[in-house]
Amino acid sequence: MAGEQVVRNKQVVLKNYVSEGLPKESDMEVRENSIQLKVPEGTKDAVLLKNLYLSCDPYMTNRMKKLETSSYVPSFEIGSPIMGYGVAKVLDSTHPDYRKGDLVWGMTGWEEYSLVPASDRLFKIQHTDVPLTYYTGLLGMAGMTAYAGFYEVCSPKKGEYVYVSAASGAVGQLVGQFAKLLGCYVVGSAGSKDKVELLKNKFGFDAAFNYKEETDLDAALKRYFPEGIDIYFENVGGKMLDAVLLNMRVHGRIAVCGMISEYNNDRPEPVHNLMYIIGKRVRMEGLLVGDFYHLYPKFVEMLIPYIKEGKITYVEDIAEGLESAPAALIGLFTGRNVGKQLVVVSHD
């Protein structure tokens, strides 16, 4: 429509599909185009967003590959903006549930402004008395993943033995704290001395270890869990999963949230100890957070008081500016980040 404001729109787009190994910053590029600050006339149930904060998540690297087999999320399109979870302000809407000025979190583009369909993956932010950045993680997808995986998939009980791999990440740090609040014994692993200290001294884990310093993961787990593991929150896969299977207790539960060691392997690493699932009657279940978003109000009701009472601690790693987004995403796979990695697009 004539007279509507048109502005420049900086974007991070996929330049090349990742064919092997880790994605590189050069697989993405920052471009600029223009966008009208109004939902186009005749477009039904759409929302125009001004993006404030973007979430960097490990699963996104799979979308940077040309997926030949079916996946729960499709590949990104070359030349189009990367998509991911973020926090945004509504500038215009043709959906009755969203109005100009609303703050939302959900799926959006890696760009300054995004026109998105108003779907069940866009959540209105009701509590603005906590940092908005928390909705990229603690009160967003990562928090829901930790909540659903621990409480719904693992059915934890007070006093159980809980192990969390990649425990200093956005999800792992919360799983460990949920377990401690329930009265469980909790051990986490991470990839540096600083992260191990963070787990013990800031997040309240009973113990933690640097997996890179352990030549025998089975022996390490037996050292920390002499009576075995009731619950394993799986973020790593590969050799770690193999060692955990040797140490699970009868009727143990494994929530398979991710396998970051496998995401960039050309060939999956074999797991040799699956036989132990039978004798120990271990339940191992894959976890996709989208299956649990109907529980989001219940999750927020539980978590907001914990945050305000200081019972939950959350660490964020913040990169400034959309131009820093590619490096921030790649840093997830080299262990550069400490805590939840997010990118600030705008403080407004």
VENDATA-V451540 format. One record per helix or strand of 2 or more residues. SS is the DSSP state (h for helix, s for strand). FROM is the first residue (numbers start at 0). TO is the last residue. If there is no record, write none. Layout:
((SS	FROM	TO) (SS	FROM	TO))
This chain:
((s	5	13) (h	24	26) (s	27	35) (s	45	54) (h	59	62) (s	82	92) (s	102	108) (s	112	116) (s	121	123) (h	131	135) (h	140	152) (s	160	163) (h	171	181) (s	184	189) (h	192	200) (s	206	209) (h	210	212) (h	216	223) (s	228	233) (h	237	246) (s	247	255) (h	275	278) (s	282	285) (h	288	307) (s	315	319) (h	321	330) (s	339	343))
